[in-house]
Amino acid sequence: MFLALNPRQARGCWFHSPNTVALISGQTGKLMYVMHNSEYPLSCFALFENGPCLIADTYFDTLMVKLKGFFQNAKANKIESRGTRYQYCDFLVKVGTVTMGPSARGISVEVEYCPCVIANDCWNLLMEFMQSFMGNHTPGVPSVFGTKHDSIYSPADTVVQYMELFNKIRKQQQVPVAGIR
């Protein structure tokens, strides 16, 4: 379906790019992900491992440098998603390549129905639209919907879903290969 779109319907580029920060005093092993999203260039998202999402201004990174006695950059492979935005009627579709380090590890597809701010109200419409071009690869209901039954969908919800995707891809890369000597 999108292969037949007029190139003028492409609406620019986008990216999601997280940094992993480790808490070094108190709770060892506790991670915080600092994420940037090109759709919200003046914001910075901080997701605590299994915890809340904090939205701050872009200078949050500078603050983290000043707190280097408490936090430090974790030694993790850089992972990000970059791609192209398409507008098709009331739908915004972002198709991107997920890269870890220098190599591609997957494809991300983000679909937004612009007139609706309560995702559960339009989930069936989103599913039908995604099935038209993804077929049987259409995902199920995201876990973020489990806690947000009838509340307004926010940029933090999108960031949480990207972080879940990135963590899933990281875990796939950590699976040891048995039987090789």
C-alpha atoms as an extended CHARMM CRD file, in Angstrom:
* protein
*
       181  EXT
         1         1  MET       CA              0.0000000000        0.0000000000        0.0000000000  PROA      1               0.0000000000
         2         2  PHE       CA              2.7320000000        2.5060000000        0.9450000000  PROA      2               0.0000000000
         3         3  LEU       CA              4.8690000000        1.5340000000       -2.0200000000  PROA      3               0.0000000000
         4         4  ALA       CA              2.2310000000        3.1560000000       -4.2100000000  PROA      4               0.0000000000
         5         5  LEU       CA              2.1810000000        6.4100000000       -2.2200000000  PROA      5               0.0000000000
         6         6  ASN       CA              3.1220000000        9.5730000000       -3.9880000000  PROA      6               0.0000000000
         7         7  PRO       CA              6.6180000000       10.6620000000       -2.7950000000  PROA      7               0.0000000000
         8         8  ARG       CA              5.1520000000       14.0460000000       -1.8630000000  PROA      8               0.0000000000
         9         9  GLN       CA              3.2970000000       12.2660000000        0.9250000000  PROA      9               0.0000000000
        10        10  ALA       CA              6.5780000000       11.5690000000        2.7240000000  PROA      10              0.0000000000
        11        11  ARG       CA              6.6750000000       14.0800000000        5.5690000000  PROA      11              0.0000000000
        12        12  GLY       CA             10.3000000000       14.0680000000        6.7120000000  PROA      12              0.0000000000
        13        13  CYS       CA             12.5450000000       11.9960000000        8.9080000000  PROA      13              0.0000000000
        14        14  TRP       CA             12.3780000000       11.0160000000       12.5690000000  PROA      14              0.0000000000
        15        15  PHE       CA             14.4570000000        9.1810000000       15.1810000000  PROA      15              0.0000000000
        16        16  HSD       CA             14.4140000000        7.7270000000       18.6950000000  PROA      16              0.0000000000
        17        17  SER       CA             17.7950000000        7.5560000000       20.3720000000  PROA      17              0.0000000000
        18        18  PRO       CA             18.3520000000        6.3560000000       23.9590000000  PROA      18              0.0000000000
        19        19  ASN       CA             21.3930000000        6.5050000000       26.2310000000  PROA      19              0.0000000000
        20        20  THR       CA             21.6950000000        4.0340000000       29.0840000000  PROA      20              0.0000000000
        21        21  VAL       CA             22.6900000000        5.4630000000       32.4590000000  PROA      21              0.0000000000
        22        22  ALA       CA             23.4720000000        3.3330000000       35.5270000000  PROA      22              0.0000000000
        23        23  LEU       CA             22.8580000000        4.3650000000       39.1260000000  PROA      23              0.0000000000
        24        24  ILE       CA             26.1860000000        3.8550000000       40.9170000000  PROA      24              0.0000000000
        25        25  SER       CA             25.2260000000        4.5310000000       44.5210000000  PROA      25              0.0000000000
        26        26  GLY       CA             22.4010000000        3.0050000000       46.4890000000  PROA      26              0.0000000000
        27        27  GLN       CA             20.6150000000        0.5000000000       44.2480000000  PROA      27              0.0000000000
        28        28  THR       CA             23.2880000000       -1.1190000000       42.1370000000  PROA      28              0.0000000000
        29        29  GLY       CA             22.3090000000       -2.3710000000       38.7400000000  PROA      29              0.0000000000
        30        30  LYS       CA             19.3800000000        0.0480000000       38.4550000000  PROA      30              0.0000000000
        31        31  LEU       CA             19.2480000000        1.5210000000       34.9520000000  PROA      31              0.0000000000
        32        32  MET       CA             17.7500000000        4.7070000000       33.6080000000  PROA      32              0.0000000000
        33        33  TYR       CA             17.3420000000        5.2900000000       29.8850000000  PROA      33              0.0000000000
        34        34  VAL       CA             17.6230000000        8.8590000000       28.6380000000  PROA      34              0.0000000000
        35        35  MET       CA             15.8460000000        9.0770000000       25.3060000000  PROA      35              0.0000000000
        36        36  HSD       CA             15.5080000000       11.7360000000       22.6120000000  PROA      36              0.0000000000
        37        37  ASN       CA             12.7080000000       11.8300000000       20.0680000000  PROA      37              0.0000000000
        38        38  SER       CA             12.9030000000       14.0570000000       16.9920000000  PROA      38              0.0000000000
        39        39  GLU       CA              9.1340000000       14.6250000000       17.1430000000  PROA      39              0.0000000000
        40        40  TYR       CA              9.6890000000       16.4730000000       20.4460000000  PROA      40              0.0000000000
        41        41  PRO       CA             13.0440000000       18.2390000000       19.9590000000  PROA      41              0.0000000000
        42        42  LEU       CA             12.7910000000       20.3520000000       23.1160000000  PROA      42              0.0000000000
        43        43  SER       CA             12.0950000000       17.3780000000       25.3750000000  PROA      43              0.0000000000
        44        44  CYS       CA             14.1630000000       14.6170000000       26.8860000000  PROA      44              0.0000000000
        45        45  PHE       CA             12.5890000000       11.4350000000       28.2610000000  PROA      45              0.0000000000
        46        46  ALA       CA             14.0710000000        9.5400000000       31.2160000000  PROA      46              0.0000000000
        47        47  LEU       CA             12.7000000000        6.0450000000       31.7740000000  PROA      47              0.0000000000
        48        48  PHE       CA             13.6110000000        4.2330000000       34.9450000000  PROA      48              0.0000000000
        49        49  GLU       CA             13.9020000000        0.4660000000       34.6760000000  PROA      49              0.0000000000
        50        50  ASN       CA             10.4390000000       -0.9050000000       35.5300000000  PROA      50              0.0000000000
        51        51  GLY       CA              9.3980000000        2.5300000000       36.6750000000  PROA      51              0.0000000000
        52        52  PRO       CA              8.0280000000        5.9030000000       35.6610000000  PROA      52              0.0000000000
        53        53  CYS       CA              8.8650000000        8.0580000000       32.6620000000  PROA      53              0.0000000000
        54        54  LEU       CA             10.1040000000       11.5770000000       33.3990000000  PROA      54              0.0000000000
        55        55  ILE       CA              9.7640000000       14.2790000000       30.7380000000  PROA      55              0.0000000000
        56        56  ALA       CA             12.2940000000       17.0990000000       31.0020000000  PROA      56              0.0000000000
        57        57  ASP       CA             13.7800000000       19.7310000000       28.7270000000  PROA      57              0.0000000000
        58        58  THR       CA             16.7110000000       19.0010000000       26.4370000000  PROA      58              0.0000000000
        59        59  TYR       CA             19.2430000000       20.1470000000       29.0300000000  PROA      59              0.0000000000
        60        60  PHE       CA             18.5210000000       17.1030000000       31.1880000000  PROA      60              0.0000000000
        61        61  ASP       CA             21.6230000000       15.4830000000       29.6330000000  PROA      61              0.0000000000
        62        62  THR       CA             23.7310000000       18.3570000000       30.9940000000  PROA      62              0.0000000000
        63        63  LEU       CA             22.2800000000       17.7950000000       34.4430000000  PROA      63              0.0000000000
        64        64  MET       CA             23.1640000000       14.0920000000       34.2420000000  PROA      64              0.0000000000
        65        65  VAL       CA             26.8040000000       15.0140000000       33.5510000000  PROA      65              0.0000000000
        66        66  LYS       CA             26.8030000000       17.1360000000       36.7170000000  PROA      66              0.0000000000
        67        67  LEU       CA             25.4330000000       14.1410000000       38.6770000000  PROA      67              0.0000000000
        68        68  LYS       CA             28.2770000000       11.8420000000       37.6090000000  PROA      68              0.0000000000
        69        69  GLY       CA             28.8380000000       10.9400000000       41.2700000000  PROA      69              0.0000000000
        70        70  PHE       CA             25.4690000000        9.1860000000       41.2290000000  PROA      70              0.0000000000
        71        71  PHE       CA             24.9960000000        8.2100000000       37.5950000000  PROA      71              0.0000000000
        72        72  GLN       CA             27.3550000000        7.1190000000       34.8560000000  PROA      72              0.0000000000
        73        73  ASN       CA             26.9540000000        6.0510000000       31.2550000000  PROA      73              0.0000000000
        74        74  ALA       CA             26.4940000000        2.3010000000       31.0800000000  PROA      74              0.0000000000
        75        75  LYS       CA             28.5560000000        0.2490000000       28.6760000000  PROA      75              0.0000000000
        76        76  ALA       CA             25.7350000000       -0.6790000000       26.3200000000  PROA      76              0.0000000000
        77        77  ASN       CA             25.5690000000       -0.8840000000       22.5630000000  PROA      77              0.0000000000
        78        78  LYS       CA             24.0440000000        2.2530000000       21.0950000000  PROA      78              0.0000000000
        79        79  ILE       CA             20.6400000000        1.4170000000       19.6840000000  PROA      79              0.0000000000
        80        80  GLU       CA             18.3240000000        3.7320000000       17.8030000000  PROA      80              0.0000000000
        81        81  SER       CA             15.5170000000        3.8340000000       15.2800000000  PROA      81              0.0000000000
        82        82  ARG       CA             15.5380000000        6.2290000000       12.3100000000  PROA      82              0.0000000000
        83        83  GLY       CA             13.2650000000        6.4510000000        9.3400000000  PROA      83              0.0000000000
        84        84  THR       CA             10.7150000000        8.2900000000        7.2340000000  PROA      84              0.0000000000
        85        85  ARG       CA              7.3070000000        9.6780000000        8.1690000000  PROA      85              0.0000000000
        86        86  TYR       CA              4.3300000000        9.2340000000        5.8400000000  PROA      86              0.0000000000
        87        87  GLN       CA              0.9100000000       10.8370000000        6.0500000000  PROA      87              0.0000000000
        88        88  TYR       CA             -2.0010000000        8.8970000000        4.5850000000  PROA      88              0.0000000000
        89        89  CYS       CA             -5.3240000000       10.6650000000        5.1860000000  PROA      89              0.0000000000
        90        90  ASP       CA             -5.6730000000       10.8660000000        8.9910000000  PROA      90              0.0000000000
        91        91  PHE       CA             -2.9170000000        8.3110000000        9.6570000000  PROA      91              0.0000000000
        92        92  LEU       CA              0.7090000000        9.1100000000       10.3980000000  PROA      92              0.0000000000
        93        93  VAL       CA              3.0320000000        6.1780000000        9.6730000000  PROA      93              0.0000000000
        94        94  LYS       CA              6.6960000000        6.0980000000       10.6510000000  PROA      94              0.0000000000
        95        95  VAL       CA              8.7750000000        3.2970000000        9.1750000000  PROA      95              0.0000000000
        96        96  GLY       CA             12.3040000000        3.0110000000       10.5160000000  PROA      96              0.0000000000
        97        97  THR       CA             15.3950000000        0.8820000000       10.7350000000  PROA      97              0.0000000000
        98        98  VAL       CA             16.5090000000       -0.1690000000       14.2110000000  PROA      98              0.0000000000
        99        99  THR       CA             20.2950000000       -0.1710000000       14.3910000000  PROA      99              0.0000000000
       100       100  MET       CA             22.5640000000       -1.3670000000       17.1600000000  PROA      100             0.0000000000
       101       101  GLY       CA             26.0680000000       -0.0950000000       16.7200000000  PROA      101             0.0000000000
       102       102  PRO       CA             26.8850000000       -0.0800000000       13.0180000000  PROA      102             0.0000000000
       103       103  SER       CA             24.4420000000       -2.8050000000       11.9370000000  PROA      103             0.0000000000
       104       104  ALA       CA             20.7050000000       -3.0010000000       11.2990000000  PROA      104             0.0000000000
       105       105  ARG       CA             18.7890000000       -5.2310000000       13.7370000000  PROA      105             0.0000000000
       106       106  GLY       CA             15.1630000000       -4.7360000000       12.7820000000  PROA      106             0.0000000000
       107       107  ILE       CA             12.3820000000       -2.5680000000       11.4250000000  PROA      107             0.0000000000
       108       108  SER       CA             10.0120000000       -0.4240000000       13.4400000000  PROA      108             0.0000000000
       109       109  VAL       CA              6.5690000000        0.6660000000       12.2880000000  PROA      109             0.0000000000
       110       110  GLU       CA              4.7040000000        3.2880000000       14.2820000000  PROA      110             0.0000000000
       111       111  VAL       CA              1.1170000000        4.1520000000       13.3330000000  PROA      111             0.0000000000
       112       112  GLU       CA             -0.8760000000        7.0450000000       14.7290000000  PROA      112             0.0000000000
       113       113  TYR       CA             -4.4810000000        7.9400000000       14.0220000000  PROA      113             0.0000000000
       114       114  CYS       CA             -4.2410000000       11.7170000000       14.3930000000  PROA      114             0.0000000000
       115       115  PRO       CA             -7.8850000000       12.6310000000       15.2440000000  PROA      115             0.0000000000
       116       116  CYS       CA             -7.9540000000       10.3380000000       18.2980000000  PROA      116             0.0000000000
       117       117  VAL       CA             -6.0990000000       10.9200000000       21.5830000000  PROA      117             0.0000000000
       118       118  ILE       CA             -7.5400000000        7.9470000000       23.5010000000  PROA      118             0.0000000000
       119       119  ALA       CA             -5.8290000000        4.9460000000       21.9390000000  PROA      119             0.0000000000
       120       120  ASN       CA             -8.3260000000        2.3430000000       23.1670000000  PROA      120             0.0000000000
       121       121  ASP       CA            -11.1220000000        4.1910000000       21.3240000000  PROA      121             0.0000000000
       122       122  CYS       CA             -9.4350000000        3.7050000000       17.9530000000  PROA      122             0.0000000000
       123       123  TRP       CA             -7.4280000000        0.5080000000       18.4720000000  PROA      123             0.0000000000
       124       124  ASN       CA             -9.6680000000       -1.5710000000       16.1610000000  PROA      124             0.0000000000
       125       125  LEU       CA             -9.3140000000        1.0500000000       13.4200000000  PROA      125             0.0000000000
       126       126  LEU       CA             -5.5140000000        1.0670000000       13.8950000000  PROA      126             0.0000000000
       127       127  MET       CA             -5.4320000000       -2.7480000000       13.6820000000  PROA      127             0.0000000000
       128       128  GLU       CA             -7.4710000000       -2.7890000000       10.4830000000  PROA      128             0.0000000000
       129       129  PHE       CA             -5.2330000000       -0.1300000000        8.9310000000  PROA      129             0.0000000000
       130       130  MET       CA             -2.0220000000       -1.9490000000        9.9430000000  PROA      130             0.0000000000
       131       131  GLN       CA             -3.3380000000       -5.2820000000        8.6250000000  PROA      131             0.0000000000
       132       132  SER       CA             -3.7880000000       -3.6550000000        5.2060000000  PROA      132             0.0000000000
       133       133  PHE       CA             -0.0100000000       -3.3830000000        4.7890000000  PROA      133             0.0000000000
       134       134  MET       CA              1.4930000000       -5.6390000000        7.4900000000  PROA      134             0.0000000000
       135       135  GLY       CA             -0.7450000000       -8.6580000000        7.0190000000  PROA      135             0.0000000000
       136       136  ASN       CA             -0.2350000000      -11.3250000000        9.7050000000  PROA      136             0.0000000000
       137       137  HSD       CA              2.7190000000       -9.3700000000       11.1840000000  PROA      137             0.0000000000
       138       138  THR       CA              0.3320000000       -6.8870000000       12.8090000000  PROA      138             0.0000000000
       139       139  PRO       CA              1.1980000000       -6.5990000000       16.5220000000  PROA      139             0.0000000000
       140       140  GLY       CA             -1.1540000000       -7.2060000000       19.4120000000  PROA      140             0.0000000000
       141       141  VAL       CA             -2.2640000000       -4.6330000000       21.9440000000  PROA      141             0.0000000000
       142       142  PRO       CA              0.8100000000       -2.8950000000       23.4390000000  PROA      142             0.0000000000
       143       143  SER       CA              1.4450000000       -3.4440000000       27.1420000000  PROA      143             0.0000000000
       144       144  VAL       CA              1.2400000000        0.3080000000       27.7780000000  PROA      144             0.0000000000
       145       145  PHE       CA             -2.5210000000        0.0900000000       27.1050000000  PROA      145             0.0000000000
       146       146  GLY       CA             -2.9440000000       -2.2310000000       30.0950000000  PROA      146             0.0000000000
       147       147  THR       CA             -2.6440000000        0.6600000000       32.5370000000  PROA      147             0.0000000000
       148       148  LYS       CA             -4.2150000000        3.3910000000       30.3880000000  PROA      148             0.0000000000
       149       149  HSD       CA             -7.7040000000        2.0760000000       29.6840000000  PROA      149             0.0000000000
       150       150  ASP       CA             -9.4760000000        5.3140000000       28.8150000000  PROA      150             0.0000000000
       151       151  SER       CA             -6.8150000000        7.9260000000       29.4140000000  PROA      151             0.0000000000
       152       152  ILE       CA             -5.1530000000       10.2350000000       26.9270000000  PROA      152             0.0000000000
       153       153  TYR       CA             -2.2440000000        8.7880000000       25.0020000000  PROA      153             0.0000000000
       154       154  SER       CA              0.9450000000       10.8210000000       25.5260000000  PROA      154             0.0000000000
       155       155  PRO       CA              4.4260000000       11.0400000000       23.9750000000  PROA      155             0.0000000000
       156       156  ALA       CA              5.7640000000        9.2060000000       27.0440000000  PROA      156             0.0000000000
       157       157  ASP       CA              3.6420000000        6.1780000000       26.0380000000  PROA      157             0.0000000000
       158       158  THR       CA              5.3450000000        6.1020000000       22.6360000000  PROA      158             0.0000000000
       159       159  VAL       CA              8.7830000000        6.3590000000       24.2430000000  PROA      159             0.0000000000
       160       160  VAL       CA              7.9590000000        3.4580000000       26.5920000000  PROA      160             0.0000000000
       161       161  GLN       CA              6.9640000000        1.3010000000       23.5960000000  PROA      161             0.0000000000
       162       162  TYR       CA             10.2150000000        2.1150000000       21.7820000000  PROA      162             0.0000000000
       163       163  MET       CA             12.1890000000        1.2640000000       24.8990000000  PROA      163             0.0000000000
       164       164  GLU       CA             10.3860000000       -2.1070000000       25.1070000000  PROA      164             0.0000000000
       165       165  LEU       CA             11.2850000000       -2.7270000000       21.4520000000  PROA      165             0.0000000000
       166       166  PHE       CA             14.9360000000       -1.7720000000       22.0320000000  PROA      166             0.0000000000
       167       167  ASN       CA             15.2030000000       -3.9970000000       25.1130000000  PROA      167             0.0000000000
       168       168  LYS       CA             13.6890000000       -6.9100000000       23.1810000000  PROA      168             0.0000000000
       169       169  ILE       CA             16.2640000000       -6.4490000000       20.4120000000  PROA      169             0.0000000000
       170       170  ARG       CA             19.1030000000       -6.1780000000       22.9580000000  PROA      170             0.0000000000
       171       171  LYS       CA             18.0110000000       -9.4330000000       24.6130000000  PROA      171             0.0000000000
       172       172  GLN       CA             17.9340000000      -11.2030000000       21.2460000000  PROA      172             0.0000000000
       173       173  GLN       CA             21.5580000000      -10.1820000000       20.7180000000  PROA      173             0.0000000000
       174       174  GLN       CA             22.6100000000      -11.5880000000       24.1070000000  PROA      174             0.0000000000
       175       175  VAL       CA             21.4030000000      -15.1350000000       23.4500000000  PROA      175             0.0000000000
       176       176  PRO       CA             24.5380000000      -17.3180000000       23.4740000000  PROA      176             0.0000000000
       177       177  VAL       CA             25.1300000000      -19.6540000000       20.5780000000  PROA      177             0.0000000000
       178       178  ALA       CA             25.5890000000      -23.2260000000       21.8890000000  PROA      178             0.0000000000
       179       179  GLY       CA             27.7220000000      -25.8620000000       20.2670000000  PROA      179             0.0000000000
       180       180  ILE       CA             30.3040000000      -23.5780000000       18.6500000000  PROA      180             0.0000000000
       181       181  ARG       CA             33.9070000000      -24.3150000000       19.5840000000  PROA      181             0.0000000000
